[in-house]
Amino acid sequence: MPEELSFDTAPRCNASSIRMLLENAGVMPAELAADISQIEEPLRNTLEQIPFQAPPKVRPNGVVLAGTTGVGKTYAMAALAKHQLLKKYAYGIPNQFDPANSPAIWRSVLDLVTEWRSMALHPADQERLFRRLAQADFLFLDDLGGEIKERGGREYDRGIAFIDRLIRARYDHYRSTSCTTNCTAEALIMRYGAPFFSRLQHMSMWIEFPRGSRDRRLRGKP
């Protein structure tokens, strides 16, 4: 049997260790201070119920936060990322943990597709990137649907196919996947297709911010 990870000499899970995990995941500095306690109800309670085990063979095990710009979707997803990592490492970070291989990955979909396209002449590098994204315990995708603005053309089709393949792989292996998007459900179906949206809706709870919502970070403020 493989040797189990030891927590005997590991640092206990605290704010600095979780910050390290979030930084390695790729969370932007502006979102590192996100805290689930600052999220309004009922969204806070919903986020707290999302499973954190990796991979939990239950669904949904992530969220899709949909709404217009400026309503707090990215902040809420960062708060969820911190909450899931705090739960996962409640007894400390294993002393064999390699910070270069974070269990979580946070990426802007635009940046992710741009990086993948830049490797077009190096398919082995593309496949390594895909495997890392597909196998991460937690994947957080910011601005789903914002990767390529122009419809049609080979690059558009390849970008769509890449995201579709990634979501399908994570769906098949019960990997926790959360996204933000400015798109409506109908727009995502038009962009990626009905099978894609069906998988996404099954694996990640759809939470839509009503048009005109104020930023959820401003709890208790007028």
C-alpha positions as CSV (number, residue, x, y, z in Angstrom):
1,M,0.0,0.0,0.0
2,P,1.2,3.5,-0.7
3,E,2.6,5.5,2.3
4,E,0.0,7.8,3.8
5,L,0.7,11.5,4.0
6,S,1.9,12.4,7.5
7,F,0.6,15.4,9.4
8,D,2.8,14.9,12.5
9,T,5.3,17.6,11.7
10,A,3.1,19.7,9.3
11,P,2.1,23.2,10.1
12,R,-1.4,23.6,11.3
13,C,-3.9,25.1,8.8
14,N,-3.8,28.9,9.4
15,A,-4.3,32.1,7.4
16,S,-0.7,32.2,6.1
17,S,-0.7,28.6,4.9
18,I,-4.0,29.0,3.2
19,R,-2.8,32.2,1.6
20,M,0.2,30.3,0.3
21,L,-2.1,27.7,-1.3
22,L,-4.3,30.4,-2.8
23,E,-1.2,32.2,-4.2
24,N,0.1,29.0,-5.7
25,A,-3.3,28.3,-7.2
26,G,-3.2,31.6,-9.0
27,V,-5.7,33.7,-7.1
28,M,-5.1,37.4,-7.8
29,P,-3.8,39.5,-5.0
30,A,-7.0,41.6,-4.9
31,E,-9.0,38.5,-4.0
32,L,-6.7,36.9,-1.4
33,A,-8.6,38.7,1.4
34,A,-12.0,37.2,0.4
35,D,-13.8,35.7,3.3
36,I,-17.0,33.6,3.3
37,S,-18.1,35.3,6.5
38,Q,-18.5,38.5,4.5
39,I,-20.9,37.0,2.0
40,E,-24.6,37.7,2.4
41,E,-27.2,35.0,3.1
42,P,-28.5,32.9,1.5
43,L,-25.4,32.8,-0.8
44,R,-23.1,32.3,2.2
45,N,-25.0,29.2,3.4
46,T,-25.0,27.8,-0.1
47,L,-21.3,28.2,-0.6
48,E,-20.6,26.6,2.9
49,Q,-22.5,23.5,1.8
50,I,-20.3,22.8,-1.3
51,P,-18.3,19.6,-0.6
52,F,-14.5,19.9,-0.2
53,Q,-13.3,16.3,-0.3
54,A,-11.2,15.5,-3.5
55,P,-12.8,14.1,-5.5
56,P,-16.1,13.8,-3.7
57,K,-18.4,11.5,-5.7
58,V,-21.3,13.7,-5.1
59,R,-22.8,16.4,-7.3
60,P,-22.9,19.4,-7.3
61,N,-19.4,19.9,-5.9
62,G,-18.8,23.4,-7.3
63,V,-20.8,26.5,-8.3
64,V,-21.4,28.6,-11.4
65,L,-21.8,32.3,-10.3
66,A,-23.6,34.1,-13.1
67,G,-24.4,37.7,-13.4
68,T,-23.3,41.1,-14.7
69,T,-20.0,42.8,-14.0
70,G,-19.5,44.2,-10.5
71,V,-21.9,42.1,-8.4
72,G,-19.2,40.2,-6.5
73,K,-19.0,36.9,-8.4
74,T,-15.2,36.7,-8.3
75,Y,-15.0,37.7,-4.7
76,A,-17.6,35.0,-3.8
77,M,-15.6,32.4,-5.8
78,A,-12.4,33.4,-4.0
79,A,-14.2,33.1,-0.6
80,L,-15.3,29.6,-1.7
81,A,-11.8,28.6,-2.7
82,K,-10.5,29.7,0.7
83,H,-13.3,27.8,2.5
84,Q,-12.8,24.6,0.6
85,L,-9.0,24.6,1.3
86,L,-9.6,25.4,5.0
87,K,-11.9,22.4,5.2
88,K,-9.6,20.1,3.2
89,Y,-6.5,21.0,5.3
90,A,-8.3,21.4,8.7
91,Y,-5.7,19.2,10.3
92,G,-2.7,20.8,8.6
93,I,-0.9,20.6,5.4
94,P,0.9,17.3,4.8
95,N,4.7,17.6,5.3
96,Q,5.2,16.0,1.8
97,F,3.1,18.7,0.2
98,D,4.8,20.4,-2.8
99,P,3.7,24.0,-3.0
100,A,4.5,24.0,-6.7
101,N,1.6,21.5,-7.3
102,S,-1.3,23.2,-5.6
103,P,-4.4,21.1,-5.2
104,A,-6.3,24.1,-6.6
105,I,-6.0,26.1,-9.8
106,W,-7.5,29.5,-10.4
107,R,-7.4,30.9,-13.9
108,S,-9.0,33.5,-16.0
109,V,-10.6,31.6,-19.0
110,L,-9.2,34.2,-21.4
111,D,-5.7,33.8,-20.0
112,L,-6.0,30.0,-20.0
113,V,-7.1,29.7,-23.6
114,T,-4.5,32.2,-24.7
115,E,-1.8,30.1,-22.9
116,W,-3.1,26.9,-24.5
117,R,-3.2,28.5,-28.0
118,S,0.4,29.7,-27.5
119,M,1.5,26.1,-27.3
120,A,0.0,25.2,-30.7
121,L,3.3,24.1,-32.1
122,H,4.0,22.0,-29.0
123,P,1.2,19.5,-28.5
124,A,3.0,17.7,-25.7
125,D,3.0,20.9,-23.7
126,Q,-0.7,21.4,-24.5
127,E,-1.4,18.0,-23.2
128,R,0.6,18.5,-20.0
129,L,-1.4,21.7,-19.3
130,F,-4.6,19.9,-20.0
131,R,-3.8,17.0,-17.6
132,R,-2.8,19.4,-14.8
133,L,-6.1,21.3,-15.2
134,A,-8.2,18.1,-15.5
135,Q,-6.6,16.4,-12.5
136,A,-6.5,19.3,-10.0
137,D,-8.7,18.7,-6.9
138,F,-10.3,22.1,-7.3
139,L,-10.5,24.3,-10.5
140,F,-11.8,27.9,-10.4
141,L,-12.4,29.5,-13.8
142,D,-13.0,33.2,-13.9
143,D,-15.1,34.7,-16.7
144,L,-16.3,31.5,-18.5
145,G,-17.4,32.6,-22.0
146,G,-14.9,35.5,-22.1
147,E,-12.1,33.6,-23.8
148,I,-12.7,34.6,-27.5
149,K,-15.1,37.3,-28.5
150,E,-15.4,36.6,-32.2
151,R,-17.5,33.7,-33.3
152,G,-16.4,31.5,-36.2
153,G,-12.9,30.6,-37.3
154,R,-10.5,27.9,-36.4
155,E,-9.1,29.6,-33.3
156,Y,-12.6,30.2,-31.9
157,D,-13.6,26.6,-32.5
158,R,-10.4,25.2,-30.9
159,G,-10.8,27.4,-27.8
160,I,-14.4,26.2,-27.4
161,A,-13.3,22.6,-27.9
162,F,-10.5,22.9,-25.3
163,I,-12.9,24.2,-22.6
164,D,-15.5,21.6,-23.5
165,R,-13.0,18.8,-23.2
166,L,-11.8,20.1,-19.9
167,I,-15.2,20.3,-18.4
168,R,-16.1,16.9,-19.7
169,A,-12.9,15.4,-18.1
170,R,-13.6,17.0,-14.8
171,Y,-17.3,15.9,-14.9
172,D,-16.3,12.3,-15.6
173,H,-13.9,12.2,-12.6
174,Y,-16.1,14.2,-10.1
175,R,-13.5,17.0,-9.8
176,S,-14.7,20.1,-8.0
177,T,-15.2,22.9,-10.6
178,S,-16.4,26.4,-10.0
179,C,-16.8,29.3,-12.5
180,T,-17.9,32.9,-12.8
181,T,-19.6,34.1,-16.0
182,N,-21.2,37.2,-17.4
183,C,-23.2,35.0,-19.7
184,T,-26.8,33.8,-19.4
185,A,-27.6,30.1,-19.5
186,E,-28.8,30.7,-23.1
187,A,-25.6,32.4,-24.1
188,L,-23.5,29.5,-22.7
189,I,-25.6,27.0,-24.6
190,M,-25.1,28.9,-27.8
191,R,-21.4,29.2,-27.2
192,Y,-20.5,25.7,-26.0
193,G,-23.6,23.6,-26.8
194,A,-26.4,22.0,-24.8
195,P,-24.4,18.8,-23.7
196,F,-21.7,21.1,-22.2
197,F,-24.2,23.1,-20.3
198,S,-26.0,20.0,-19.1
199,R,-22.8,18.7,-17.6
200,L,-21.9,22.0,-16.1
201,Q,-25.3,22.4,-14.5
202,H,-25.1,18.9,-13.1
203,M,-21.6,19.2,-11.6
204,S,-21.8,22.8,-10.4
205,M,-24.7,24.6,-8.7
206,W,-26.0,27.4,-10.9
207,I,-26.3,30.6,-8.9
208,E,-27.6,33.7,-10.7
209,F,-27.1,37.2,-9.4
210,P,-30.2,39.3,-10.3
211,R,-29.6,42.1,-12.7
212,G,-28.8,45.3,-10.6
213,S,-27.5,43.3,-7.6
214,R,-25.1,45.2,-5.5
215,D,-21.6,43.9,-4.7
216,R,-22.0,41.0,-2.2
217,R,-18.9,42.2,-0.5
218,L,-20.7,45.3,0.8
219,R,-22.8,43.3,3.4
220,G,-24.5,45.7,5.8
221,K,-23.7,48.8,3.7
222,P,-26.3,50.9,1.9
